[in-house]
Amino acid sequence: MLKIILFCLCMAACNDKENEYSVILPEQEQESDVPQNYTELMNKTVNVPTIYEQEAEYRGNIVQIDYDTRDYVAGTGETRINTAYVYLPYGYDETSDQPYNVFYFVHGHGETAASFFSK
C-alpha cells in the first residue's frame, strides 16, 4: 500500500498541468461537493488573522533537551546525542498532575531541531 501511495505522489509531483490535477480521489468525486481542481481549492483559503502575528501576553518557554540515541542514518547504530526543543506553556508546573496536550513536530531532511524556532 505504501508503494502505491509513494508512486501516486511521484506521479502527481511530475504533473505540470495544475488545472488538470485533482486532490479528490475518483471514488470520492460523486459523493462530495468539494471543488474538483486545485485552483478552486486554493481560492477557498483565507489569510492567517493579523492578531496571530502579535506577541502573546502570556508566553511559555522553550527548553532544550539532549538525549542519547543511535545513529540510524549512517546505519552504524553507534550511540549519539540528539537535541530536541520542548515548548512549555505559560504556567506549566512540572510537579503538577495537570495533563497537557502534546504536539510533536519533526523537522525534514536537511533541517535541525532548531530550524522551526529560528526566524
LINRA-V755384 format. One record per residue. PSI is psi as a letter, one per 30 degrees, with the letter a starting at -180 (* if undefined). OMEGA is omega as a letter, one per 20 degrees, with the letter a starting at -180 (999 if undefined). NEAR is the number of other C-alpha atoms within 10 Angstrom. Layout:
psi->(PSI:PSI)
omega->(OMEGA:OMEGA)
near->(NEAR:NEAR)
//
This chain:
psi->(e:e:e:e:e:e:e:e:e:e:e:e:f:f:j:g:i:e:f:f:k:k:f:k:k:e:f:f:e:f:f:k:g:k:k:f:l:e:e:e:e:e:f:f:l:l:l:k:k:e:f:f:f:k:k:k:e:j:k:a:l:k:k:k:k:k:l:k:a:l:j:f:e:f:g:f:g:l:k:l:k:l:k:l:k:k:k:k:l:k:g:k:j:f:f:l:g:k:k:k:k:k:j:k:k:k:l:l:k:f:l:l:f:f:e:f:f:l:*)
omega->(r:r:r:a:r:r:a:r:r:a:r:a:a:a:a:r:a:a:r:a:r:r:r:r:a:a:r:a:a:a:a:r:r:r:a:r:a:a:r:r:a:r:r:r:r:r:r:a:a:a:r:a:r:r:a:r:a:a:r:a:r:r:r:r:r:a:r:r:r:r:a:a:r:r:a:a:r:r:r:r:r:r:r:r:a:r:r:a:r:r:a:r:a:a:a:r:a:r:r:r:a:r:r:r:r:a:r:r:r:r:r:r:a:a:a:a:r:a:999)
near->(6:7:8:9:10:11:12:12:11:11:10:15:10:9:10:9:8:11:11:11:15:16:13:14:9:10:8:10:14:9:8:10:8:13:15:18:15:15:14:12:13:10:8:8:8:7:5:8:8:7:8:8:8:8:8:9:7:8:12:13:12:12:10:11:10:10:9:10:13:14:14:11:7:8:8:9:11:10:11:11:10:14:14:14:16:15:14:15:14:11:10:13:10:8:6:7:7:8:6:9:5:8:8:6:11:11:12:9:6:6:10:14:16:12:11:12:9:6:4)
//
